[in-house]
Amino acid sequence: MSDSLEVSFSWWYWHWHPDLYGGFLLFVGVYLLCIGPLRKWLIEKEDQTVGYWQVASFITGAAVILFALAGPVHELSDNYLFSAHMAQHMLVTLVAPPLLLLGTPGWLLKPIVKVRFVLKIGKFLTSPLIAFFFFLSVFSIWHLPVLYDGALRSHAFHVAEHLLFMMSAVILWWPIMSPLPELPQISSPAKLLYLILVSIAQTGLFAVITFSDRVIYVYYEGLPRLWGLSPLVDQQIGGIVMKLTWLAVFVPGICIVFLLWFNREEQRDSNMVKNSNVDVRSVDKGH
């Protein structure tokens, strides 16, 4: 029976959800229109452009979402493995959002934040403490068994879960990667502290999922098994997937923020020394 179930699963299988593919095309299409034909109505200065790397980053982020929600990971997560579902959640919260932010030029969002009410809400949601607790609350609450299993049994509920995950994840990343001066990034020391706290904040959830001696998400107990994984082992792998992905994203992020901060400080000190030398030479010439 296990062998036949393994044969029935294909890594090349993609789900056809018209709403998902339609949303993807609309999302990417609006972005391309705004940075292309509609750009002249959005920019304030002629030198405001978008780089090819930004376009590639944005489209890659959107493609990651499509892959996570329609590709083989989706098939595994809905019909076989909790660990695949966890991988899906990591893709839509820790991988796609920073790519989307990297690909979004600040001028593209300026017309939105010109609305005073939107700017006020944006400042509240993207303040570090609110962004931190909002994402962790959303992520943790949706991993309560009643909500987690409920989302797997209801397509509409599942869509709501993923939308909340992605929205809260963009808010989480905003203080680190904001493209807008109106909703600015926090200072480099604050970024380091923020990333360190985020990197360890899910430890409790990880521990509960990984070290539990019983299956928490009973939905997966009734599903066909793949590759000889029991529901409990699958659950433990899911916890490990969460932890390893968290570390793989945030540890390099901490290192990058530190190196950028260090280089800026070095450059500033170097410029100060150069300026002081110029001043000294000017004084000498005056004498």
Residue, then its C-alpha position, 0 to 999 in steps of 0.5 A: m500500500s505504501d509503495s502505491l501511494e508513493v507512486s501516486f505522488s509526483w514532484w511534477y504535479w501542480h494544482w489548478h486553482p484559478d483564483l491563485y493563478g489569477g491573483f498571481l498574474l494580477f499581482v505581477g501584472v500590476y507591478l510591471l505596469c506600474i514600473g513600466p507604462l504607468r511609471k511617469w504618473l507615479i514618480e516625482k523625479e525623472d531619475q527615479t528608476v527600478g533596477y533589473w535586479q529589483v524586477a527579478s527579485f519581485i518576480t522571484g518572490a511572487a514565483v516562490i509564493l506560487f510554487a509554495l501554494a500550487g506546486p508539489v509542496h502544496e500537494l504534499s502539505d495538503n494530502y500527505l505530510f505535516s513537514a511539507h506544510m511547515a516548509q510551505h509556511m516557511l516559503v511564504t513567510l521567510v523567503a518570499p516577503p523579503l524578495l518582494l520588499l527588495g523588488t519594490p522601489g519606494w516611489l511605487l508606494k508613495p501615492i499610497v502613503k500620501v493618504r494620511f489615514v494609510l500612513k498613520i496605520g502604516k506607522f503603527l503596524t511597522s513599528p518594531l514592537i508591533a511588527f514583531f508581536f503581530f507576526l509571532s502572534v499570527f504565526s503561533i495562533w494559527h499553529l493551534p491544533v483547532l485552527y491548523d486542522g480547520a484550515l486544512r479542512s476548509h479551502a476558504f479558511h486555508v486561504a485566509e491563513h496564508l494571506l494573514f501569514m504573508m501580510s504579517a510577514v511583510i510587516l515583520w520584514w518592514p523595519i529591516m527592509s523598508p523602501l519608504p522614508e515615510l515608514p523608515q528602517i530602524s537603525s543598524p543596532a536596532k536591526l541587529l537586536y530585532l533580528i536576534l529576537v526574531s530568530i529565537a522567538q519561535t523556540g517555544l513553538f519549535a520545542v512543542i512541535t518537535f519534542s511532543d510525544r504525541v501527534i498534535y495535528v490529528y488531521y495528518e493521522g488519517l492521511p496516506r503515509l509517504w516514505g515510511l514516515s509515521p505521523l509523529v516522526d513527520q511532525q518532528i521533522g516539521g519542527i526541525v524544518m521550521k527551526l533550520t529555515w529560521l536559522a538559515v534566514f536570520v543568521p545570515g541576515i544578522c551577519i549582513v546587517f552587521l557587516l553593512w553597519f561596520n562598513r558604513e562606520e569604517q567609511r564614515d571614519s575614513n571620510m572624517v580623517k580625510n576631511s581633517n587632513v584637508d582642513v590641516r592642509s588648508v590651514d598650513k597653506g594659509h600660513 
